């Protein structure tokens, strides 16, 4: 999906999967989710509010690695 987006095509699918990836408890899934979400982030999408809540939860959480991922995004 990210490759298609980088080629310049419109991507209207997979946003909820990206949000579910940043909600995952495992680091590799969360890292991929943050990369995709930060690339596709647009103020006009509905998934923005879900992504913001998930990022907020990671920032106030106890895991420093997840805090770094959230702050980097």
QUINOR-V524048 format. One record per backbone hydrogen bond with DSSP energy under -0.5 kcal/mol. CO is the residue of the C=O (numbers start at 1). NH is the residue of the N-H. E is the energy in kcal/mol with one decimal. If there is no record, write none. Layout:
CO&NH&E / CO&NH&E
This chain:
1&5&-2.1 / 2&6&-2.3 / 3&7&-1.4 / 4&9&-1.7 / 5&8&-1.2 / 10&12&-0.6 / 14&18&-1.9 / 15&19&-1.9 / 16&20&-2.2 / 17&21&-1.8 / 18&22&-1.8 / 19&23&-0.8 / 21&24&-1.0 / 26&30&-2.1 / 27&31&-2.7 / 28&32&-2.1 / 29&33&-2.3 / 30&34&-2.2 / 31&35&-2.1 / 32&36&-2.5 / 33&37&-2.6 / 34&38&-2.4 / 35&39&-1.5 / 36&40&-2.3 / 37&41&-1.1 / 42&45&-1.5 / 45&48&-0.8 / 46&49&-0.8 / 47&51&-2.3 / 48&52&-2.4 / 49&53&-2.0 / 50&54&-2.0 / 51&55&-2.6 / 52&56&-2.4 / 53&57&-2.1 / 54&58&-1.9 / 55&59&-2.2 / 56&60&-2.2 / 57&61&-0.5 / 62&64&-0.7 / 63&67&-1.8 / 64&68&-2.1 / 65&69&-1.9 / 66&70&-2.3 / 67&71&-2.5 / 68&72&-2.1 / 69&73&-1.7
